[in-house]
Amino acid sequence: MEHTESKKIDFIALASTAMAWARKVTFSPFSLKKIFILAFIAWLGAGMQGCHMSYWPNHDMPAHPFTQSQNPPAVKNTQNAVSGIKVNDPNIMASTEKCALPKSANFINMLYPAAIGIIVAVAAILIALIFFLSWISARFTFIFFEDTLKNDASIHDPFHRYKKEGNSLFVFNLVYMALFLGLVCLVFLTGFDLNSLTHKNIIGLVMCNIPLIIILAIITLAGALVSTFTYDFVVPIMYHDRIKITAAWKVFWEKLKSNKKNILVYLLLKIAFGVFAAIAAIAVCLVLAIIIILLGLAAGMIFYALGHLAVKAAPLLAYIFYILAAITCIIFLFILFAAMLIVILPVALFFRVFSIKFFESIAGNYNFFHNSSSPGLP
């Protein structure tokens, strides 16, 4: 086992290398199709009762809640205050009997089984969708990894090539999420102070549950560390060694024990870079959105104004201008979407390359880019 605890890592050089490669993948060669596909891959790879027949109504019950002999006293002698017509007039009562609604309790019982069935069906669909997205996300994690290394935007070949690794990551994610959510629920249910519900303000509620909040924060931090270690270090080991996640975690654990300080610095820098990248990306996207939306509205308004002027002289030409105005707005929305992808994609690429280069620095025997024939990267 290699002990590299004292090895000094040049994090600035790693960040510079990651920035250079992210720029190269995004702009060399520049292709909107490539950017869209890579952004789609990065987005996917980022990355949450039965019916009882006894509830049916009893058809032997009368259709109207009151029989003629059981009319409520309030109805028998009530007169209309405006017209003076008696409500218990035989003609009115006859028409009322024909239009009477089912008993409210019966009506609710009729809807109850259908509502339960719909809820169960929707829940089953949502669970199936979550399973599918989790499975596809695990597979696309390896696709994005390989495409980042090779400056490519392929999907088909790596999708099938890393079937074993992707399925292993998928099973791990399911078990991990089940354990994490189960632990959170267990701690919450056993540690929540019911007496705190008597407080009329949120501060009192929080103060009564500070121990619970601290424990949940620790669990959340531990879960975040497991997730970060998995995607930043374990996935590269799985990719390089073509092994399943359990074996990859064993390899990483040995690296972690001998590089605790360097990994701690890496995590702190990643948080700092993440905050800076988020602020910068949001600021740039807002500026681009304002500029592009204003330009789009201006161009659309020109066509709309031309159409408004041509309404009386040439109605057909006016409709053409209106259509051009709508098309112009759609085109500028597409330009805005493309611009935001160009801003966001390099961020995802930077963090992927930064983690790879850092792991190469502490592992020693891993060289991902040379093995992937990626020129232009040390």
Buried (B, 14 or more C-beta within 10 A) or exposed (E): EEEBEEBEBEBEEBBEBBBBBBEBBBEEEEEEEBBBBBBBBBBBBEEEEEBEEEEEBEEEEEEBBEEEEEEEEEEEEEEEEEEEEBBEEEEEBEEBEEEEEBBEEBEEBEEBBEEBEEEEEEEEEEEEEEEEEBBBBBBBBBBBBBBBBBBBBBBEEBBEBBEEBBBBBBBBBBEBBEEBEEBBEEBBEEEEBEEBEEBEEEEEBEEBBEEBEEBBEEBEEEBEEBBBBBBBBBBBBBBBEEBBBEBBBEBBEEBBEBBEEBBEBBBEBBEEBEEEBEEEBEEBBEEBEEEBBEBBBEBBBBBBEBBBEBEEEEEEBBEBBBEBBEEBBEEBEEBBEBBBBBBBBBBBBBBBBBBBBBBBBBBEEBEBBEEBEBEEBE
